[in-house]
Amino acid sequence: MDASLALQYAIIAIAVVVSAWVVLKKQFPGPVRKARIALALPLLREGRAAWQQKLGRWIAPAGSLVNGRIAGKDCGGCDGCG
């Protein structure tokens, strides 16, 4: 396999993954949000490396973090719960 053919396949694969992600976010926003929270929670636990916590904050949906923890869906962000 030529390097140019491998590069072409890699570019097409990236385009397919990005396209699938956009469709999932548009068509199924609730399950995508739950999946992002499920992926982010283990990375945000205390004792994790700094890069893992940073990755967890990046994966977590916007507005769902309160003091470095994932907030509930009814949370107003005031940190009065705990």
N, C-alpha and C positions, 0 to 999 in steps of 0.2 A: 504494500500500500504506500503510495506516495505521501509525502508530508503535506502537500497541498490538498490532497483528498481527505486526509485525516483532519486538517484544519477546517475544511468545508463541513465535514460531519460534526465537528465540535461546535461550529457557529450555528448550524441548524439545530443541534440539540439544545443549545442555550436559548435560541429563539423559541423553541417549542416549550421549554420549561417556563420561560417568562410569560408566554401567551397563556399557558395553562393557569399560572398564578393569577393573572389579571382576570381571567374568566371566573376562577374560583372566588376571588374577592368580590366580583360584581354579582354573581349568582347566589353565593352562599356566605354572606358576611358573618353570620352567627357562628357556624361551625369553624370557619377560618379563625375567628377571634378566640374561640375556645381552644383550638389547636395551638395557636401562638402562646396562649397563657400556659397550656400544659407543657409546652417546650421551654418556656422561660422560667417557670417556677423552680425546677431542680437546679438551674444555673444560678439563681439568686439566693440560694441558701447560704447561711453563714458558714465560713470555713472554706468556701470555694476560692479559687484563685481570682485575682483581680480581672484577668482577661475573660474568665468565664462569667463573672458578674456583669461586666461590660457587654458581653454578647447577649446575656439574658435581658438586659435593659433595652438593647437594640431590637431583640425579637419581640418583646412584650408590646402589646397594642398601646397606642398613644392614649394617655390619660388614665392608664390603669395602674400606675405605680404611685404609692404613697409612702414616703420615707424608705424607698428601696424595696418595698414589698408590693405585691399585686393586690389591688383593692377589689372589693366586691362590686357587683354590678350596680348596687344602690348607693355606693359610697360617694359622698360629696367632696372628698378630699381634705376634710378638716382635721383628720387624724384624731378624732375624738373617740374612736372605738377602742383604742388599745394603747 
